[in-house]
Amino acid sequence: MIALRLRQLRDEKGVNQSDVAEYLSISRTAYSLYESGKRQMNYATLDMLADYYCVSVDYLLGRKSERGALRTGEAALIHKYAQLDERGRMSVDALLAHELRLAQNSS
């Protein structure tokens, strides 16, 4: 299932195997083995591909039919937020709460 979905997503995105391989920092041959189902990827690669195609890991694995897609940039924001320490997360949370209050007051 994953091989089929990788090919479909790549075609939809309009990129070639070399583009995806470059994103993953692997050879085009290695990536082509993923798409042909002749090689299994590790979790980190699976996670990177889910981010690249803006779908969930469950979708790639065939566990869900819904893509669970994130909008462009959301996966990167989630990743950055996860790297923050507690103080950083509290700062971001406070800023978001403030911005939401401003948005509600202006509507």
Jmol script that loads the backbone (N, CA, C; Angstrom):
load data "model"
ATOM      1  N   MET A   1       0.824  -1.195   0.000  1.00  0.00           N
ATOM      2  CA  MET A   1       0.000   0.000   0.000  1.00  0.00           C
ATOM      3  C   MET A   1       0.868   1.259   0.000  1.00  0.00           C
ATOM      4  N   ILE A   2       1.929   1.247   0.801  1.00  0.00           N
ATOM      5  CA  ILE A   2       2.755   2.453   0.902  1.00  0.00           C
ATOM      6  C   ILE A   2       3.413   2.792  -0.434  1.00  0.00           C
ATOM      7  N   ALA A   3       3.855   1.793  -1.168  1.00  0.00           N
ATOM      8  CA  ALA A   3       4.506   2.040  -2.456  1.00  0.00           C
ATOM      9  C   ALA A   3       3.543   2.740  -3.410  1.00  0.00           C
ATOM     10  N   LEU A   4       2.317   2.264  -3.462  1.00  0.00           N
ATOM     11  CA  LEU A   4       1.306   2.855  -4.332  1.00  0.00           C
ATOM     12  C   LEU A   4       0.998   4.293  -3.926  1.00  0.00           C
ATOM     13  N   ARG A   5       0.873   4.522  -2.645  1.00  0.00           N
ATOM     14  CA  ARG A   5       0.563   5.873  -2.167  1.00  0.00           C
ATOM     15  C   ARG A   5       1.724   6.833  -2.415  1.00  0.00           C
ATOM     16  N   LEU A   6       2.938   6.366  -2.243  1.00  0.00           N
ATOM     17  CA  LEU A   6       4.094   7.234  -2.505  1.00  0.00           C
ATOM     18  C   LEU A   6       4.109   7.687  -3.957  1.00  0.00           C
ATOM     19  N   ARG A   7       3.860   6.764  -4.858  1.00  0.00           N
ATOM     20  CA  ARG A   7       3.853   7.097  -6.286  1.00  0.00           C
ATOM     21  C   ARG A   7       2.723   8.078  -6.597  1.00  0.00           C
ATOM     22  N   GLN A   8       1.555   7.798  -6.072  1.00  0.00           N
ATOM     23  CA  GLN A   8       0.391   8.658  -6.320  1.00  0.00           C
ATOM     24  C   GLN A   8       0.641  10.073  -5.792  1.00  0.00           C
ATOM     25  N   LEU A   9       1.148  10.176  -4.580  1.00  0.00           N
ATOM     26  CA  LEU A   9       1.401  11.486  -3.982  1.00  0.00           C
ATOM     27  C   LEU A   9       2.480  12.249  -4.745  1.00  0.00           C
ATOM     28  N   ARG A  10       3.497  11.542  -5.167  1.00  0.00           N
ATOM     29  CA  ARG A  10       4.572  12.194  -5.921  1.00  0.00           C
ATOM     30  C   ARG A  10       4.044  12.728  -7.243  1.00  0.00           C
ATOM     31  N   ASP A  11       3.226  11.928  -7.921  1.00  0.00           N
ATOM     32  CA  ASP A  11       2.640  12.373  -9.181  1.00  0.00           C
ATOM     33  C   ASP A  11       1.743  13.594  -8.966  1.00  0.00           C
ATOM     34  N   GLU A  12       0.944  13.562  -7.909  1.00  0.00           N
ATOM     35  CA  GLU A  12       0.052  14.689  -7.609  1.00  0.00           C
ATOM     36  C   GLU A  12       0.841  15.966  -7.316  1.00  0.00           C
ATOM     37  N   LYS A  13       1.958  15.804  -6.663  1.00  0.00           N
ATOM     38  CA  LYS A  13       2.782  16.967  -6.302  1.00  0.00           C
ATOM     39  C   LYS A  13       3.582  17.485  -7.498  1.00  0.00           C
ATOM     40  N   GLY A  14       3.691  16.656  -8.518  1.00  0.00           N
ATOM     41  CA  GLY A  14       4.396  17.065  -9.728  1.00  0.00           C
ATOM     42  C   GLY A  14       5.901  17.102  -9.574  1.00  0.00           C
ATOM     43  N   VAL A  15       6.437  16.194  -8.768  1.00  0.00           N
ATOM     44  CA  VAL A  15       7.882  16.120  -8.573  1.00  0.00           C
ATOM     45  C   VAL A  15       8.376  14.771  -9.065  1.00  0.00           C
ATOM     46  N   ASN A  16       9.679  14.664  -9.273  1.00  0.00           N
ATOM     47  CA  ASN A  16      10.236  13.386  -9.696  1.00  0.00           C
ATOM     48  C   ASN A  16      10.923  12.704  -8.515  1.00  0.00           C
ATOM     49  N   GLN A  17      11.347  11.483  -8.736  1.00  0.00           N
ATOM     50  CA  GLN A  17      11.987  10.713  -7.663  1.00  0.00           C
ATOM     51  C   GLN A  17      13.247  11.396  -7.158  1.00  0.00           C
ATOM     52  N   SER A  18      13.980  12.033  -8.030  1.00  0.00           N
ATOM     53  CA  SER A  18      15.199  12.730  -7.615  1.00  0.00           C
ATOM     54  C   SER A  18      14.894  13.868  -6.651  1.00  0.00           C
ATOM     55  N   ASP A  19      13.792  14.581  -6.877  1.00  0.00           N
ATOM     56  CA  ASP A  19      13.393  15.673  -5.982  1.00  0.00           C
ATOM     57  C   ASP A  19      13.117  15.148  -4.569  1.00  0.00           C
ATOM     58  N   VAL A  20      12.366  14.057  -4.512  1.00  0.00           N
ATOM     59  CA  VAL A  20      12.024  13.485  -3.204  1.00  0.00           C
ATOM     60  C   VAL A  20      13.272  12.922  -2.532  1.00  0.00           C
ATOM     61  N   ALA A  21      14.104  12.247  -3.305  1.00  0.00           N
ATOM     62  CA  ALA A  21      15.339  11.682  -2.767  1.00  0.00           C
ATOM     63  C   ALA A  21      16.240  12.772  -2.198  1.00  0.00           C
ATOM     64  N   GLU A  22      16.318  13.894  -2.895  1.00  0.00           N
ATOM     65  CA  GLU A  22      17.125  15.014  -2.411  1.00  0.00           C
ATOM     66  C   GLU A  22      16.579  15.530  -1.077  1.00  0.00           C
ATOM     67  N   TYR A  23      15.255  15.654  -0.974  1.00  0.00           N
ATOM     68  CA  TYR A  23      14.622  16.084   0.278  1.00  0.00           C
ATOM     69  C   TYR A  23      14.987  15.133   1.430  1.00  0.00           C
ATOM     70  N   LEU A  24      15.023  13.846   1.122  1.00  0.00           N
ATOM     71  CA  LEU A  24      15.329  12.835   2.142  1.00  0.00           C
ATOM     72  C   LEU A  24      16.831  12.638   2.359  1.00  0.00           C
ATOM     73  N   SER A  25      17.642  13.260   1.535  1.00  0.00           N
ATOM     74  CA  SER A  25      19.107  13.088   1.561  1.00  0.00           C
ATOM     75  C   SER A  25      19.509  11.631   1.323  1.00  0.00           C
ATOM     76  N   ILE A  26      18.857  11.024   0.331  1.00  0.00           N
ATOM     77  CA  ILE A  26      19.200   9.663  -0.084  1.00  0.00           C
ATOM     78  C   ILE A  26      19.343   9.667  -1.604  1.00  0.00           C
ATOM     79  N   SER A  27      19.791   8.553  -2.150  1.00  0.00           N
ATOM     80  CA  SER A  27      19.922   8.462  -3.604  1.00  0.00           C
ATOM     81  C   SER A  27      18.553   8.250  -4.253  1.00  0.00           C
ATOM     82  N   ARG A  28      18.471   8.586  -5.530  1.00  0.00           N
ATOM     83  CA  ARG A  28      17.228   8.356  -6.257  1.00  0.00           C
ATOM     84  C   ARG A  28      16.916   6.864  -6.307  1.00  0.00           C
ATOM     85  N   THR A  29      17.953   6.052  -6.436  1.00  0.00           N
ATOM     86  CA  THR A  29      17.766   4.601  -6.470  1.00  0.00           C
ATOM     87  C   THR A  29      17.141   4.098  -5.172  1.00  0.00           C
ATOM     88  N   ALA A  30      17.629   4.613  -4.054  1.00  0.00           N
ATOM     89  CA  ALA A  30      17.065   4.193  -2.758  1.00  0.00           C
ATOM     90  C   ALA A  30      15.597   4.572  -2.674  1.00  0.00           C
ATOM     91  N   TYR A  31      15.267   5.798  -3.119  1.00  0.00           N
ATOM     92  CA  TYR A  31      13.864   6.201  -3.078  1.00  0.00           C
ATOM     93  C   TYR A  31      13.018   5.344  -4.014  1.00  0.00           C
ATOM     94  N   SER A  32      13.534   5.034  -5.181  1.00  0.00           N
ATOM     95  CA  SER A  32      12.760   4.229  -6.131  1.00  0.00           C
ATOM     96  C   SER A  32      12.442   2.846  -5.548  1.00  0.00           C
ATOM     97  N   LEU A  33      13.314   2.337  -4.697  1.00  0.00           N
ATOM     98  CA  LEU A  33      13.050   1.053  -4.045  1.00  0.00           C
ATOM     99  C   LEU A  33      11.881   1.158  -3.069  1.00  0.00           C
ATOM    100  N   TYR A  34      11.707   2.314  -2.437  1.00  0.00           N
ATOM    101  CA  TYR A  34      10.531   2.525  -1.585  1.00  0.00           C
ATOM    102  C   TYR A  34       9.260   2.485  -2.425  1.00  0.00           C
ATOM    103  N   GLU A  35       9.291   3.178  -3.566  1.00  0.00           N
ATOM    104  CA  GLU A  35       8.107   3.238  -4.419  1.00  0.00           C
ATOM    105  C   GLU A  35       7.778   1.899  -5.069  1.00  0.00           C
ATOM    106  N   SER A  36       8.771   1.067  -5.258  1.00  0.00           N
ATOM    107  CA  SER A  36       8.518  -0.242  -5.864  1.00  0.00           C
ATOM    108  C   SER A  36       8.182  -1.295  -4.811  1.00  0.00           C
ATOM    109  N   GLY A  37       8.300  -0.931  -3.543  1.00  0.00           N
ATOM    110  CA  GLY A  37       7.995  -1.868  -2.463  1.00  0.00           C
ATOM    111  C   GLY A  37       9.099  -2.871  -2.205  1.00  0.00           C
ATOM    112  N   LYS A  38      10.287  -2.622  -2.738  1.00  0.00           N
ATOM    113  CA  LYS A  38      11.401  -3.545  -2.567  1.00  0.00           C
ATOM    114  C   LYS A  38      12.274  -3.208  -1.366  1.00  0.00           C
ATOM    115  N   ARG A  39      11.980  -2.080  -0.745  1.00  0.00           N
ATOM    116  CA  ARG A  39      12.758  -1.664   0.426  1.00  0.00           C
ATOM    117  C   ARG A  39      11.821  -1.004   1.418  1.00  0.00           C
ATOM    118  N   GLN A  40      12.012  -1.301   2.695  1.00  0.00           N
ATOM    119  CA  GLN A  40      11.210  -0.677   3.733  1.00  0.00           C
ATOM    120  C   GLN A  40      11.997   0.463   4.360  1.00  0.00           C
ATOM    121  N   MET A  41      11.277   1.512   4.711  1.00  0.00           N
ATOM    122  CA  MET A  41      11.938   2.684   5.290  1.00  0.00           C
ATOM    123  C   MET A  41      11.851   2.656   6.801  1.00  0.00           C
ATOM    124  N   ASN A  42      12.729   3.416   7.434  1.00  0.00           N
ATOM    125  CA  ASN A  42      12.680   3.542   8.888  1.00  0.00           C
ATOM    126  C   ASN A  42      11.648   4.601   9.269  1.00  0.00           C
ATOM    127  N   TYR A  43      11.387   4.719  10.556  1.00  0.00           N
ATOM    128  CA  TYR A  43      10.363   5.642  11.033  1.00  0.00           C
ATOM    129  C   TYR A  43      10.685   7.088  10.667  1.00  0.00           C
ATOM    130  N   ALA A  44      11.931   7.489  10.786  1.00  0.00           N
ATOM    131  CA  ALA A  44      12.306   8.876  10.493  1.00  0.00           C
ATOM    132  C   ALA A  44      12.000   9.223   9.037  1.00  0.00           C
ATOM    133  N   THR A  45      12.289   8.309   8.124  1.00  0.00           N
ATOM    134  CA  THR A  45      12.005   8.538   6.711  1.00  0.00           C
ATOM    135  C   THR A  45      10.510   8.590   6.467  1.00  0.00           C
ATOM    136  N   LEU A  46       9.776   7.696   7.089  1.00  0.00           N
ATOM    137  CA  LEU A  46       8.318   7.687   6.970  1.00  0.00           C
ATOM    138  C   LEU A  46       7.737   9.013   7.461  1.00  0.00           C
ATOM    139  N   ASP A  47       8.232   9.493   8.570  1.00  0.00           N
ATOM    140  CA  ASP A  47       7.782  10.755   9.142  1.00  0.00           C
ATOM    141  C   ASP A  47       8.103  11.929   8.205  1.00  0.00           C
ATOM    142  N   MET A  48       9.301  11.920   7.646  1.00  0.00           N
ATOM    143  CA  MET A  48       9.694  12.988   6.711  1.00  0.00           C
ATOM    144  C   MET A  48       8.810  12.987   5.467  1.00  0.00           C
ATOM    145  N   LEU A  49       8.478  11.796   4.963  1.00  0.00           N
ATOM    146  CA  LEU A  49       7.625  11.710   3.787  1.00  0.00           C
ATOM    147  C   LEU A  49       6.205  12.188   4.088  1.00  0.00           C
ATOM    148  N   ALA A  50       5.711  11.875   5.268  1.00  0.00           N
ATOM    149  CA  ALA A  50       4.382  12.360   5.660  1.00  0.00           C
ATOM    150  C   ALA A  50       4.379  13.886   5.683  1.00  0.00           C
ATOM    151  N   ASP A  51       5.422  14.487   6.205  1.00  0.00           N
ATOM    152  CA  ASP A  51       5.533  15.948   6.209  1.00  0.00           C
ATOM    153  C   ASP A  51       5.643  16.490   4.787  1.00  0.00           C
ATOM    154  N   TYR A  52       6.459  15.860   3.980  1.00  0.00           N
ATOM    155  CA  TYR A  52       6.691  16.321   2.607  1.00  0.00           C
ATOM    156  C   TYR A  52       5.396  16.337   1.798  1.00  0.00           C
ATOM    157  N   TYR A  53       4.607  15.288   1.953  1.00  0.00           N
ATOM    158  CA  TYR A  53       3.364  15.174   1.195  1.00  0.00           C
ATOM    159  C   TYR A  53       2.145  15.720   1.951  1.00  0.00           C
ATOM    160  N   CYS A  54       2.364  16.237   3.161  1.00  0.00           N
ATOM    161  CA  CYS A  54       1.285  16.810   3.979  1.00  0.00           C
ATOM    162  C   CYS A  54       0.149  15.810   4.191  1.00  0.00           C
ATOM    163  N   VAL A  55       0.525  14.610   4.579  1.00  0.00           N
ATOM    164  CA  VAL A  55      -0.437  13.558   4.910  1.00  0.00           C
ATOM    165  C   VAL A  55      -0.029  12.933   6.236  1.00  0.00           C
ATOM    166  N   SER A  56      -0.902  12.123   6.785  1.00  0.00           N
ATOM    167  CA  SER A  56      -0.561  11.435   8.028  1.00  0.00           C
ATOM    168  C   SER A  56       0.249  10.175   7.725  1.00  0.00           C
ATOM    169  N   VAL A  57       1.000   9.738   8.714  1.00  0.00           N
ATOM    170  CA  VAL A  57       1.736   8.479   8.594  1.00  0.00           C
ATOM    171  C   VAL A  57       0.752   7.333   8.392  1.00  0.00           C
ATOM    172  N   ASP A  58      -0.385   7.396   9.093  1.00  0.00           N
ATOM    173  CA  ASP A  58      -1.409   6.356   8.940  1.00  0.00           C
ATOM    174  C   ASP A  58      -1.904   6.262   7.493  1.00  0.00           C
ATOM    175  N   TYR A  59      -2.018   7.392   6.834  1.00  0.00           N
ATOM    176  CA  TYR A  59      -2.436   7.374   5.426  1.00  0.00           C
ATOM    177  C   TYR A  59      -1.367   6.684   4.572  1.00  0.00           C
ATOM    178  N   LEU A  60      -0.113   7.035   4.781  1.00  0.00           N
ATOM    179  CA  LEU A  60       0.963   6.401   4.011  1.00  0.00           C
ATOM    180  C   LEU A  60       0.980   4.890   4.211  1.00  0.00           C
ATOM    181  N   LEU A  61       0.743   4.470   5.444  1.00  0.00           N
ATOM    182  CA  LEU A  61       0.783   3.044   5.752  1.00  0.00           C
ATOM    183  C   LEU A  61      -0.466   2.294   5.296  1.00  0.00           C
ATOM    184  N   GLY A  62      -1.489   3.037   4.860  1.00  0.00           N
ATOM    185  CA  GLY A  62      -2.720   2.399   4.422  1.00  0.00           C
ATOM    186  C   GLY A  62      -3.677   2.088   5.552  1.00  0.00           C
ATOM    187  N   ARG A  63      -3.411   2.621   6.734  1.00  0.00           N
ATOM    188  CA  ARG A  63      -4.283   2.371   7.885  1.00  0.00           C
ATOM    189  C   ARG A  63      -5.529   3.238   7.862  1.00  0.00           C
ATOM    190  N   LYS A  64      -5.455   4.365   7.152  1.00  0.00           N
ATOM    191  CA  LYS A  64      -6.593   5.273   7.030  1.00  0.00           C
ATOM    192  C   LYS A  64      -6.726   5.702   5.582  1.00  0.00           C
ATOM    193  N   SER A  65      -7.966   5.897   5.170  1.00  0.00           N
ATOM    194  CA  SER A  65      -8.180   6.348   3.793  1.00  0.00           C
ATOM    195  C   SER A  65      -8.167   7.867   3.693  1.00  0.00           C
ATOM    196  N   GLU A  66      -8.389   8.555   4.826  1.00  0.00           N
ATOM    197  CA  GLU A  66      -8.315  10.009   4.830  1.00  0.00           C
ATOM    198  C   GLU A  66      -6.845  10.412   4.932  1.00  0.00           C
ATOM    199  N   ARG A  67      -6.498  11.414   4.210  1.00  0.00           N
ATOM    200  CA  ARG A  67      -5.097  11.837   4.190  1.00  0.00           C
ATOM    201  C   ARG A  67      -4.660  12.502   5.483  1.00  0.00           C
ATOM    202  N   GLY A  68      -5.568  13.116   6.193  1.00  0.00           N
ATOM    203  CA  GLY A  68      -5.176  13.824   7.410  1.00  0.00           C
ATOM    204  C   GLY A  68      -4.194  14.923   7.088  1.00  0.00           C
ATOM    205  N   ALA A  69      -4.419  15.563   5.964  1.00  0.00           N
ATOM    206  CA  ALA A  69      -3.460  16.532   5.445  1.00  0.00           C
ATOM    207  C   ALA A  69      -3.379  17.780   6.304  1.00  0.00           C
ATOM    208  N   LEU A  70      -2.188  18.271   6.421  1.00  0.00           N
ATOM    209  CA  LEU A  70      -1.939  19.560   7.054  1.00  0.00           C
ATOM    210  C   LEU A  70      -1.752  20.589   5.951  1.00  0.00           C
ATOM    211  N   ARG A  71      -2.091  21.812   6.245  1.00  0.00           N
ATOM    212  CA  ARG A  71      -1.836  22.873   5.270  1.00  0.00           C
ATOM    213  C   ARG A  71      -0.337  23.151   5.217  1.00  0.00           C
ATOM    214  N   THR A  72       0.088  23.749   4.144  1.00  0.00           N
ATOM    215  CA  THR A  72       1.501  24.053   3.948  1.00  0.00           C
ATOM    216  C   THR A  72       2.061  24.802   5.157  1.00  0.00           C
ATOM    217  N   GLY A  73       3.143  24.313   5.701  1.00  0.00           N
ATOM    218  CA  GLY A  73       3.813  24.970   6.816  1.00  0.00           C
ATOM    219  C   GLY A  73       3.376  24.488   8.186  1.00  0.00           C
ATOM    220  N   GLU A  74       2.222  23.850   8.289  1.00  0.00           N
ATOM    221  CA  GLU A  74       1.744  23.427   9.605  1.00  0.00           C
ATOM    222  C   GLU A  74       2.627  22.346  10.222  1.00  0.00           C
ATOM    223  N   ALA A  75       3.053  21.397   9.428  1.00  0.00           N
ATOM    224  CA  ALA A  75       3.913  20.335   9.960  1.00  0.00           C
ATOM    225  C   ALA A  75       5.220  20.921  10.488  1.00  0.00           C
ATOM    226  N   ALA A  76       5.773  21.894   9.772  1.00  0.00           N
ATOM    227  CA  ALA A  76       7.013  22.529  10.220  1.00  0.00           C
ATOM    228  C   ALA A  76       6.799  23.271  11.529  1.00  0.00           C
ATOM    229  N   LEU A  77       5.662  23.940  11.667  1.00  0.00           N
ATOM    230  CA  LEU A  77       5.362  24.642  12.921  1.00  0.00           C
ATOM    231  C   LEU A  77       5.214  23.672  14.083  1.00  0.00           C
ATOM    232  N   ILE A  78       4.545  22.569  13.847  1.00  0.00           N
ATOM    233  CA  ILE A  78       4.383  21.558  14.891  1.00  0.00           C
ATOM    234  C   ILE A  78       5.742  21.017  15.312  1.00  0.00           C
ATOM    235  N   HIS A  79       6.590  20.770  14.336  1.00  0.00           N
ATOM    236  CA  HIS A  79       7.932  20.253  14.624  1.00  0.00           C
ATOM    237  C   HIS A  79       8.733  21.266  15.455  1.00  0.00           C
ATOM    238  N   LYS A  80       8.665  22.533  15.079  1.00  0.00           N
ATOM    239  CA  LYS A  80       9.385  23.574  15.820  1.00  0.00           C
ATOM    240  C   LYS A  80       8.842  23.699  17.239  1.00  0.00           C
ATOM    241  N   TYR A  81       7.531  23.663  17.388  1.00  0.00           N
ATOM    242  CA  TYR A  81       6.908  23.763  18.711  1.00  0.00           C
ATOM    243  C   TYR A  81       7.374  22.607  19.599  1.00  0.00           C
ATOM    244  N   ALA A  82       7.448  21.417  19.031  1.00  0.00           N
ATOM    245  CA  ALA A  82       7.865  20.235  19.798  1.00  0.00           C
ATOM    246  C   ALA A  82       9.304  20.348  20.283  1.00  0.00           C
ATOM    247  N   GLN A  83      10.122  21.125  19.587  1.00  0.00           N
ATOM    248  CA  GLN A  83      11.523  21.277  19.970  1.00  0.00           C
ATOM    249  C   GLN A  83      11.721  22.308  21.082  1.00  0.00           C
ATOM    250  N   LEU A  84      10.693  23.095  21.380  1.00  0.00           N
ATOM    251  CA  LEU A  84      10.814  24.117  22.417  1.00  0.00           C
ATOM    252  C   LEU A  84      10.851  23.499  23.803  1.00  0.00           C
ATOM    253  N   ASP A  85      11.493  24.199  24.733  1.00  0.00           N
ATOM    254  CA  ASP A  85      11.420  23.776  26.123  1.00  0.00           C
ATOM    255  C   ASP A  85      10.102  24.295  26.714  1.00  0.00           C
ATOM    256  N   GLU A  86       9.864  23.997  27.961  1.00  0.00           N
ATOM    257  CA  GLU A  86       8.593  24.367  28.603  1.00  0.00           C
ATOM    258  C   GLU A  86       8.358  25.879  28.550  1.00  0.00           C
ATOM    259  N   ARG A  87       9.380  26.661  28.810  1.00  0.00           N
ATOM    260  CA  ARG A  87       9.242  28.123  28.783  1.00  0.00           C
ATOM    261  C   ARG A  87       8.860  28.596  27.393  1.00  0.00           C
ATOM    262  N   GLY A  88       9.480  28.042  26.385  1.00  0.00           N
ATOM    263  CA  GLY A  88       9.175  28.413  25.010  1.00  0.00           C
ATOM    264  C   GLY A  88       7.743  28.073  24.629  1.00  0.00           C
ATOM    265  N   ARG A  89       7.285  26.878  25.033  1.00  0.00           N
ATOM    266  CA  ARG A  89       5.900  26.489  24.746  1.00  0.00           C
ATOM    267  C   ARG A  89       4.907  27.408  25.452  1.00  0.00           C
ATOM    268  N   MET A  90       5.233  27.776  26.687  1.00  0.00           N
ATOM    269  CA  MET A  90       4.350  28.686  27.415  1.00  0.00           C
ATOM    270  C   MET A  90       4.285  30.043  26.718  1.00  0.00           C
ATOM    271  N   SER A  91       5.402  30.521  26.203  1.00  0.00           N
ATOM    272  CA  SER A  91       5.435  31.799  25.488  1.00  0.00           C
ATOM    273  C   SER A  91       4.582  31.739  24.221  1.00  0.00           C
ATOM    274  N   VAL A  92       4.730  30.657  23.462  1.00  0.00           N
ATOM    275  CA  VAL A  92       3.941  30.506  22.236  1.00  0.00           C
ATOM    276  C   VAL A  92       2.459  30.408  22.580  1.00  0.00           C
ATOM    277  N   ASP A  93       2.126  29.628  23.589  1.00  0.00           N
ATOM    278  CA  ASP A  93       0.727  29.471  23.997  1.00  0.00           C
ATOM    279  C   ASP A  93       0.124  30.812  24.417  1.00  0.00           C
ATOM    280  N   ALA A  94       0.887  31.614  25.148  1.00  0.00           N
ATOM    281  CA  ALA A  94       0.404  32.923  25.587  1.00  0.00           C
ATOM    282  C   ALA A  94       0.182  33.846  24.383  1.00  0.00           C
ATOM    283  N   LEU A  95       1.103  33.831  23.446  1.00  0.00           N
ATOM    284  CA  LEU A  95       0.957  34.663  22.256  1.00  0.00           C
ATOM    285  C   LEU A  95      -0.267  34.244  21.439  1.00  0.00           C
ATOM    286  N   LEU A  96      -0.464  32.941  21.280  1.00  0.00           N
ATOM    287  CA  LEU A  96      -1.632  32.452  20.546  1.00  0.00           C
ATOM    288  C   LEU A  96      -2.932  32.859  21.240  1.00  0.00           C
ATOM    289  N   ALA A  97      -2.984  32.722  22.545  1.00  0.00           N
ATOM    290  CA  ALA A  97      -4.182  33.119  23.297  1.00  0.00           C
ATOM    291  C   ALA A  97      -4.461  34.605  23.099  1.00  0.00           C
ATOM    292  N   HIS A  98      -3.423  35.416  23.153  1.00  0.00           N
ATOM    293  CA  HIS A  98      -3.566  36.864  22.946  1.00  0.00           C
ATOM    294  C   HIS A  98      -4.104  37.159  21.545  1.00  0.00           C
ATOM    295  N   GLU A  99      -3.521  36.521  20.531  1.00  0.00           N
ATOM    296  CA  GLU A  99      -3.946  36.746  19.144  1.00  0.00           C
ATOM    297  C   GLU A  99      -5.388  36.285  18.928  1.00  0.00           C
ATOM    298  N   LEU A 100      -5.781  35.192  19.547  1.00  0.00           N
ATOM    299  CA  LEU A 100      -7.160  34.721  19.420  1.00  0.00           C
ATOM    300  C   LEU A 100      -8.141  35.692  20.069  1.00  0.00           C
ATOM    301  N   ARG A 101      -7.758  36.243  21.221  1.00  0.00           N
ATOM    302  CA  ARG A 101      -8.615  37.246  21.865  1.00  0.00           C
ATOM    303  C   ARG A 101      -8.771  38.472  20.965  1.00  0.00           C
ATOM    304  N   LEU A 102      -7.676  38.943  20.378  1.00  0.00           N
ATOM    305  CA  LEU A 102      -7.740  40.079  19.470  1.00  0.00           C
ATOM    306  C   LEU A 102      -8.655  39.787  18.260  1.00  0.00           C
ATOM    307  N   ALA A 103      -8.530  38.586  17.722  1.00  0.00           N
ATOM    308  CA  ALA A 103      -9.348  38.209  16.568  1.00  0.00           C
ATOM    309  C   ALA A 103     -10.825  38.157  16.935  1.00  0.00           C
ATOM    310  N   GLN A 104     -11.130  37.648  18.129  1.00  0.00           N
ATOM    311  CA  GLN A 104     -12.532  37.564  18.557  1.00  0.00           C
ATOM    312  C   GLN A 104     -13.106  38.954  18.805  1.00  0.00           C
ATOM    313  N   ASN A 105     -12.296  39.853  19.364  1.00  0.00           N
ATOM    314  CA  ASN A 105     -12.774  41.209  19.647  1.00  0.00           C
ATOM    315  C   ASN A 105     -12.986  42.024  18.366  1.00  0.00           C
ATOM    316  N   SER A 106     -12.245  41.712  17.329  1.00  0.00           N
ATOM    317  CA  SER A 106     -12.362  42.479  16.094  1.00  0.00           C
ATOM    318  C   SER A 106     -13.478  41.974  15.195  1.00  0.00           C
ATOM    319  N   SER A 107     -14.071  40.826  15.535  1.00  0.00           N
ATOM    320  CA  SER A 107     -15.147  40.311  14.681  1.00  0.00           C
ATOM    321  C   SER A 107     -16.519  40.647  15.179  1.00  0.00           C
TER     322      SER A 107
END
end "model"
wireframe off; spacefill off
backbone 0.3
color backbone group
